[in-house]
Amino acid sequence: MAEKDITRLATPRRAIPDESPEVGRLSAMVLALLGELTVTRERLDSVERLLESAGILRQSDIEAFDPQGAAAVEREKLRRRQIGKVMRPYRLDLEKALAEVQHKLAEADAVLEEEVTK
């Protein structure tokens, strides 16, 4: 699957009539996660098979690997990026809700200021 296909899967889909926002958000998150996992599994399978057939690496070597130093740092960066992709629909909804609250607060501040200056 090409990288552009992953992006397509990770974007929110069209809403289903009468579907709750929570279900829509969860569906988008699951689809993003499924897309990422599928591509990763396919690529990992290819790499493992190629390495084993070339006599370079055995499955047991992979299972025993414990990343240290820079490898551990890179894995943490990758983990955070993946979580960000999966949680994107939730983050977008939170940002929208926060913007609405900030707008209402600004309106309330304006009304209060008007009342105080009368």
N, C-alpha and C positions, 0 to 999 in steps of 0.2 A: 504494500500500500504506500503510495507517495505521501510526502509531507503535506501537500495541499489537501489530501483526503482527511488527514488527522484534523486539520483546522476546521474543515467543513463539519466533521462530527462533533467538534467541541463547541460549536456555536449553538445558541439556543434555537430550538425548533419552533415552528408555528404553534400557537396555543390551540388546544382542543376546546371547542365550545363547552362552557360550564366546568372546565377543569380549574381546580384551585391553583393559585400561584405556587403554593408549596409543592404540589405534585409536579407542576411544570418545571420548577427549579430542580427538584430531585431527578426528574427524567433527564434533563439536560446534563446534570452532573454524572449520572450513571452512563449516559451515552459517551460523554467525554472520556470517562475512565475506561469504558469498554474499548473504545478506539485506541487509546494509548496502550492498554494491556495487550490487545491483539497484535499490534505492530511490534511491540517489544518481544512477545512470545515467538513470533515468526522469525524475527531477526536473531534472537538468542538461539533458537533451534538450529538455524543455518550455521551460525558461528560454531556452536558445539559440534555439530556433525562434521564440518570442515576440519576443525582442529583435531578431532578424534581420528578421522580418516587419514589425516596426514601424519598421525603418530606424534603430534606435538603436545597434546593435553588430553588427560582422561577426565571423565565425569567426576571421579573422586577428588581430583585436583581442584576442580571448581567448587565442590562442596566444602573443601577444607580451607579455601582462601579466606583470609581475614584482612581487610584493607587497613592500612596504617598511613599516617602522615597525609601527604597530598591526596592520595587516593580516597582516604576517609573524608577529607574536605570536599573533594569533587562529588562524592556520593551524596553528601549533605546538601550541596547546591542543587543537584539533580532532584533530590527528594522534595526540596522546597518548591522548585519549579513545577514539578508534577502536581503537587498539592495545590499550587496556585491555579493551574489549568483546570483541575477537577472542581475546585471551589469557585471558579469564575462566576457562574450564574448567581450564586449566593452573595458574592461580593458586590456584584452589580446591583442587586436588589437592595443591599444594605446602603450602598452609596446613594441610591435614589431616595431611600427613606430618610437618610441623613440630610440630604439637600432639601427635602420637603420640610423637615423639622426646622432647619436653619432659616428657611424662608418664612415660616410661621413665627419664629422668634423675632425675626427682623420686623415683621408686620406688627407684632405685639409691642416691641420696643418703640416703634414709630407712634402707635396709639398712646402709649404711656407718656412719651415725650410731649405729645400734643396736649394731653390732659394736664401735665405738670406745668406747662408754659402758659396755660390759660389764665 
